[in-house]
Each structure stands twice: as C-alpha cells, then as structure tokens.
Amino acid sequence: MKKISSIMVLGLFIVFIVSPYASISRVWKDYILIVCGISIAVLSFLIKKELHKVIRIVHGVDEIKTDTYVESNPQ
C-alpha cells in the first residue's frame, strides 16, 4: 500500500512542478521530472511483481515451474 501512495504523491508533485506557480528553472524542472518518472516506473514494476506473487498464492501455485528435459538410461 505504501508503494501506491508513493505513486500518488509523486503524481501530485509532478502536477505542482509543471504548474506556472513553481518558480524553478526549466533545467531543474527537467531533472526533477526525470527522477520522478524513473521512480514511478520502478514502483510500478515492484507493484506488478508483488501482484504476480499474490495471484500465484491465490491460485495455489507453490513453486515456480520450469521446463526441464531429463533423459533416463535404463541399465
């Protein structure tokens, strides 16, 4: 829940930064927007990963299944 709140706060911060009321130079606005954008991307990736884990738990998948090939040699 903390990640979702962080995305909301970053979104509101971006709205404030791009408004004409913020007296910040254009270069600093660009830097702040880049950092906020990267932060939102990382947080959304973490939320997606966490949601995937929850869905696996709900569906009862306990382990990660991988494709394997085993060749047995009878002796």
N, C-alpha and C positions, 0 to 999 in steps of 0.2 A: 504494500500500500504506500510505502514511503517513496517508491520509485515513481508511482503515478502522480503523487503530489509534487514531486520534484519536476516532472514534466510540465505540470500545470503552472508552477511558479516560474519556470524558465519561459514558458509561453507568455505569461503576463509581463515578465521582464523584457522580453523582445518587443512587445507592444509599446512599452514605455520608452525603450531605446530608440525605436524608429519614429516616435512622435516628435513633432517640432518643438515640444516643450523641453526636451532634453538638450541642454547646451553642451554637447560633446562633439569634438571634431569628427569629421567624416571617417578619418583613418581609424580612430579608436572605436567608432561605431562598427566598422567592418570587422575589426579584431574581436570585439565582443560578440557580434552575430556569428562569426565562425566558431568561436568557442562554445556558444550556446547550441548551435546546430550540431556540432560533434557530440556534445553532452546528451542532447535529445536522441541522437542516433544510437549511442551506447546504451542509454537507459531503455530505449525501446527494444533493442536486441536482448537485454537482460530480462525484460518482461516477457518477451516471446519465448526465451529459453525456459523461464520459470513456468509459463503456461503450458509448454510442451511436457514438462515434468509432471505437472498436476493432471493433465489429461491422461498420461500413461498410468498414473496411480489410480485414477478413477476407472479406467478400463481394465485394470488388473494385470498390467504388464510389469512384472517384477524385474526383469533383466533386459538388457539391450541384446537383441538378436542380430547375429551377423551370419552371413553366408559362409559356410566352410565346406571344403571338399576333403573327405577322408577316404583313402584307398586302403582296403584291407587285403592282406596277402595271407590266404589260408595255408597252413603248414601241416 
